[in-house]
Amino acid sequence: MIHNPARRVFLCAAFCATLAGLPVAFAAGFNLPTKRTDLSDADLKRVEAVTRPASDFSKAEPYEAMQAGAATSVDPVTQDSFSHISANIPFEEEQNFKLGNALFKKLWVSAPSSTQASDGLGPLFNARSCMSCHVNDGRGRPPEGGVSATSMFFRLGRAAATPEEGATIANASAVNFPDPTYGHQLQDLAVPGLAAEGKMAIRYAEKTVTLAGGETVSLRAPTYEVKDLAYGPLDPSTTISPRVAPAMIGLGLIEAIPAADILAHADPNDKDGNRISGKAAIVRDHSTGAVTLGRFGWKAQNATVRDQSAAAFSSDIGISTPDRPDAHGDCMQAELKCQKMPTGIQKRLGNEEAPGPVLDLVTFYSANLAVPARRKASFPETLRGKELFYQSGCISCHVPKFVTRRDAAENAQSFQLIWPYSDFLLHDMGEGLADGQQVGHASGREWRTPTLWGIGLTRTVSGHSFFLHDGRARNLTEAILWHGGEAEKARDAFSSLPKDDREALIRFLESL
């Protein structure tokens, strides 16, 4: 099946048209917070002042180099720069971080096995461990040059086809619907005795973009295909969306940002007329069922670090947890042999293959991976690049600063000034980046603004410089030039800069 990003499925056109106008009323209808309740009036004024965008670019802002506040890692830059514990974690909690790290790296095996605390893999899966996708806790990459596809996969999904299905999305009980045979994700690996679902294939076509001064840049436009499908064709309404694994740093701090501060940047109807109309992703917390703000994943489909961890255990590795208890993972009823395969549930250990304590420890580890300190934050070239980043309008989506909740669940994440450079909202990024897949309130053209902290260490940590949701950009310049839709104005501003200024802006990004 060849993926055409322009293809849309309108099986329920009237309902889908209604959905498009939902986010503001929907958020209000579920009483999401519009004001911080964790601060005094005096502290609110302090937060408003410190998070105001910079206007003086002659020097670095106070604490700017410590981009995760007191949690920032100041360890030397190495390939392990994304794997350090947050600097302000108390000593007595370091054990949980180390145990979580061991479980993050753990290789799961198929059941039945003599290693009963480690079996239950799959039966269909994409990876045997969390670290297989997030190598060195960093960013994934496309499978090229003989590299395994482990850190990149295909999401499968279709939009609502009936009013009943539409209502399920509207009340945030689902984000989309699975392929009836292959589920929510294409698994390219399987346990012995079972056929994998299929293989990912990518073709690139080069296209040239001309910048100010006559410099040209070649962008590669991908076409995606599923080959060697083992259980029949995909449903005609199924869309495929390529995703690379994101970096793991700073996740707990992101969760500690007050929802009200994120929602304050939302403008889904573009009332201010700046052509930027970020909207909130409204989802359900998988462990509590409560409607809340989505902030994790390429389309902000998960509310918490725990949600993200449980989803990865289930879809990527095929391991059940208390939050995702199906021991057969993403195996559908149509895959009869998969449904009959043994599981790794050991009743003496719990009702899931990864019982509650395992999910707790992996979540703790994932929430407390430190963001590295900035490099060269006060250098003149960096400051010039920062000014150009602001002037080009990039901060309309890549919001520089937030202050986390004073009453955050973890003391180490409480009341920290952080610099993630994201608004955590959904934005239309244009047809060039469209995947055609609805995910909750994210359309096939919309993506959550990714964070930028740590982006300058991608090559050091991950050994490559591939960017965007599918790794099509081979460097930061290409990543910027792929921006369209709401980001088109900022992209054009970058393209029109003299070469020296473009290089200064890139140097600023590399300092993050």
N, C-alpha and C positions, 0 to 999 in steps of 0.2 A: 504494500500500500504506500503510495507516494503522498507525502504531506504537502498540501497547498495552503499556506497561511491565509490566503484570501477567501478560502472556502468557509461558508457559514451554514449552520443548520438552523432553519427557522420553522420547526415543526409546530411551534405554538406562537405565532408572530404577535398576536395581540397581547399575550401574557408577557413575552419578552420585551415588548415596547413599554409595558407598564413597569417592568423591573428596572429599566434604565433610569427612571426618576426616583427610585426608592431611597438611596443612601441617607439623605438628610432626614426625611420623615422617619425612616426605619431606625436610625440611631436615636432620634428623639423618642420614638415610641417605646424603646427599650430602656429609656432613662439612663443613657450613658452620661458620665459626669461632664459637666460643662465648666466646672471650677474646681481648683485644688482644695481639698479639705484637710490636708496634712500640715498646712503652714499658717502661721499667724499673718495678720495684715502686713506687719513690718517685714516678715520674711518674704511674703509675696512680692513686695516692692523690690527687695534685694534680688530676688530671682529674675524679675522682669528686667532689672538693670543689667545684670551680669550676662543674660542671654540675648541682649540686644545685639544685632549684627554690628560688626566692627565698622568704624568710619575712619580710623587712623591706621594707615598701613606703613608708617615709618618705623614701627617696632612691633614685636610680638605682643599679643595680649597677655595679661597676667595668667599664669598657670596653663597657657596654651600648649606647651610642650607635654604637659601631663594630661593627655587627652582622655584618660579614663579616671581622672581625679586621683584620689589616694590609692585606687586599685591598679594604677598604671604600673607596668613592669619596666624597670630600668636596667634589666639584664643586658649584657652585650648582644649585639645583633648576630644571630646564627640561624641555621635552618630550624632551630627549635624555638624561634621567637614567638610563635603563637601557642606554645605548649606550657607556658609558665603559669603558676598559680597567681591569682590576684594578690597584689603586694600587701593588702591590708587584711587578709584572711588570718584570723587568730591561729596560733600554733596548734591548739587542740582540734582544729578542724582540718588540718593538713592531711590527717590520716584518711578522712573521707574522700578528699581530692585524689589521693594516691590510689585508693581502692577503686574509685570511679575511673581513673585513668587505666588501670589494669583491665577493667570490664570493657572500657571503650576499645581497647586493643584486642580483646579476647576473640579468638577464632572459634566460631560455633561449628559443630559437626552434625551430620545427619543422625537421625534416630532409627533404630536403637543403638546405643553405644555404651561402652564401659564407663565413659566419662559422663555420667548421668546429669551432672550439673552444667554440662556444656552442649548437650544434644538438643535437637529440635530444629536445626537449620532447615529453612524452606518450608515445604518441599521445593517450591519455586523461589528463586531469590536473585538478587543482583550482587550481593557482597557477603562475605563471611564474617566481617567485623565492621564496626563503625569507622575504624581507622583506615579500612580499605578504601573508603570513599574520601574521607577527610585526612589525606596523608599529611602528617605533621600538623594536624588540626587546621590545614589550609584549604585553599580553593581547588576544586576539581578542574578537569580539562577534557576536551574532546579526544576520542580514541583515534589518534593518528600517529604515523611513524612507528606502528607496531605496538603502541601502548594499549593496555587493556582498557575496555570501556567501563571499568568499575566505577569511576567517579563521575560518570554521565549516564543518564537513563532517559527513557521516554515515559512521560505521564500520559495516561489514556483517559478520555472523558468525553461526555456529550452533554449538551444543554438540556433543559427541561423540555419534554415533548408533550406534556399534558398540564392542565391547570393544577392537578394534584401534585405533580412533580414540581411545578413552579412554586406552589405554596411551601413545599419542603425546603426549597432554596430560600424563599422569602423569610421563613422563620429560623433560618440558619441551622436547620437540622442536617443539611447536606450542602456541599459546594458544587457538585455536579454528579453525573451518574456514570457508572463503570461500563466498559464494554462487556456485553453479556458472556463472552467467552474468556477474555483476557484480563478483566478486572480494571483496576485503576492504574496499573503500571505494567509495562512489559518487562518480564523477568527473562534475562538472557542466560541464566544458569539454573541447574536443577540437581537434586540429589541423585545418586546412582539408581538406575532403574526407571527414571522418569525423563522425558524429553523437555528441554528448555522451550520457552514459548516462541522465541524468535531472535533475530539479530538486528542490530541497528546498522544502518548504512547511511553515509553522508556523502553528498557531492557538493563541490563548491564551484561557483562561477565568479570570476573576478570582474569588478567594475571600478572605473577610475573616477576619482573626485579631484577637482582642481581647487587649490587653496589660493589665498592672496599671495601675490608675487609669482604666481605660475607654478608653484610646487604641486606635484601630483601625489596622491595616495591611492593605493589599490585596496579596495574592500572586497572581502569574499562573502558572497551571498549563498547560504546553504540551502540545499534541498534534502529532505529527510525521507527515508524509506525503511519499512520493516520487511526483512527478508526471512525466508525459511520458517514461516509460521507453521507450528506443529499441530495446531488444533483447529484448523480451518481459517477462513478469512475474518478480518475485523469487521464489525458492524459498519455499514455505510455511514452512519451518523457519528461514529467515533472519530475524535480528533487526537492527534499525537503532538505532544509538547516536549521538546528536548530541554533537559535541565542539567546543569553541572552542580556539584556539591559546593555550597558556600563555605567561606572561612568561619571558624567557630568562636572567634574572640568577641568578648564584650556582651555575650547574650544575656547574662543576668542583669546587667546594667540597662539594657534595652527594655527588659521586662519591668524594670523599676521606674521607667519614665511614666509619669502620670498620664492616663488616657486623656484627661482634659487638655494637657499641653500639646498632645499630638492632634487632637480634634480641633484645637484653635487654629491650626494651619489649613484645615480642610475648607475648600471652596468649590464644591461640586458643580455649582451653577455659574461659576466665574463672575461673581457679583462685582469684583473689583476690576474686571475687564482686562486683566493682564494675560489672558489666554492660558493661565495655569489653573487647572480645576481639580486639584487633588481631592480624592474622596476616601473615606474610611472603609476598611474591610470589617464587616460585622460577622462574627463567627461564634461558635460555642466552645467553651472550655470542655475538653473531652473528659476530664476527671470529675467535674462538678455539674456539667450540663448548663451552666449559666451563660447567657449571651454576653459577649464582651468584644473588645477590640482585637482584631487580628493584627499581628505585627511580625510574625516569623514566616519564612518561606518566600519564594519568588513572587507569589501573589498574595502574601500575607494571610494564608489560609489557616495558620495556627496561632493560638493566643498566647501560649506560654512555652518556655523551654521544655517543660515536661511533655506538653502536647507534641512538640517537634521531635523529641526523643522517642516517644511511644510510636509515633507514625513511622519513623525510620526503622525501628525494630520490626514493625509489622510488614511494611511494604518492601524495604530494602533487603532484610535478612530473613524474614518469615518467622520471627520469634514473637510469641505472645507475651503480653504484659497485662497487669490489672486494668489498664486503660484501653487496651486493644486485645481482648482475650481470645480471639480466634487463633488457634494453634496452627492452622493451615495458611495463615497470612492472607495474601491476595488471591489465593486459589479459589476459582469460581465453581459453582455447582456443575457447570458444563464440563469442567476438567475432572472427570470422574476418577481417573487413576490417582490424580493428586489428592483428591478428597479422601481416598482410602489409604494413603501413606501413613505410617506411624508418626506419632508426635513425640516431643521430648518432655511432656508433662510428667512430673514425678510427684505423686500426691503427698509424699513425705516432705517435699520441698515447697509445695504450694499448688495452686490451681492453674498456674501459667508456667511457661518455659523460662521466662525471666520474672520471677516473683517481685513483689513490691520493693524489697530492699535493693534489688539489682537496679530497677528503674530509678529509685531514689538516688543511688550513688552515681549513676551515669548522668542523671539530671544535675546533680550537684557539681560534678566535674565540668559539664558543658556550660553551666551558668557562671563558673568562676575561672574560666580561662582568661588570662590578662591581656589587655590591649597594650602593645609596646609604646614606649615614649616616642614622641616626635623626634625627627632628625632635622637639623638645620632650620628650625622654626624661625630663628631670628636673622637668618642670612638675607642680605638685600635682594638676591634673585628670588628667594622663596617668598618674601614679602611682596615683591612686584607681581609674582604669579598669583598670590592670594588676592591682591587688589583686582587683577584681571578676571579671576574666578568670580568675584563679587560683581564686577561691572558687567560681565557677560550674562548675568542673570542666573547663574548656576545654583545660587543659594535659594532660589524660589522653591526648589525641590530638595536639594541637598542642604537642608537647614543645619547650620554648624553646631549649635549648642543646645543642651537641655540640662536641667538640674533634676536629679532623681528624687523620688519620694523620701521624705524624712522617715516615714513609717514603713519602709521597704521590708520585705520578709527577711532579708539577710542584712545584718548590720553593716557588712562590708560594702553594700550597695546603697546605703542610706545617704541622702543629701550630698550627692557627688555632682560636681560640675563636669559634664562629659561632652565630647566633641565627635559624635558619630557621623556627622554630615549626611543626614537623612531626615525626611519628615515622616517616614514609615506609612505613607499614604499611597494609594493607587493612582497612577497617571497613564493617560493615553500616550504611548511612545511611538505612534505612527505605524503605517502598514509595513515598513521595513522590518520591524521587530515583532510584528504580530505573530501569534501562534494559533489563532483561531479557536482557542479553548477558553470557555467560560469557567471561572473558579469562584463560586460565590457571587459576589458583586463585582468581581474583576471580569471585564470583557476579554475577548480575544486579542485586544490591542493594549490592554492595561497591565502594568507591572508595579510592584512595590518599589519605591526608591531604595536602592541598595545603599548600605553604609559604605563610607570611604576610608574609615580609619584602618590602618594597616595595609592599605592597597599598595603602597610603595615598597612593601616587603614581599610581594607575591612571588617574584622570581627567586628571592633568597630562600623562602620557606617551601614553596611548591615546585620550584625548578622550571617554571614557565611564566609566560606573561599573557595568557589568554583571559579575556574578560567578556562580560555580558552573560545572560542566562544560559547561553549555549556555547560560550567560548569562541564565537566566530571572530571576535576582535583579537588581533595578535599583539596589540599594544594599546596604550591609553589613548593615543591619537585616534586610532581606528574606533575605539569604543565611543569616543565623543562624536565622531562623524556618523555613527549609526543612529544617534539620537534623532527622533522625529516627533511628530505630533505636538504635544505641549512643550517639548524641549527643542523644537525646531529653531526658535528664535535664539536660544543660547548657543545651539550648534552653529548657526550662521554667524553669530558674533565671534565665536572661536575661529571659524574658517576665514573670516575677514581680517584677523589680526596679522600684523607683520610676523615673519618667521621667528624673530627673537622673542616676541611677546608670547607666541604659542609655546615656544620652548620653556619660557619662564612659568607659564601656567602648568605645564606638565611637571616641571621641577617642584612646584608647590604640591601637586598631587603625590609625587614620589616622596615628599617629606611626611606624609600622613601615616 
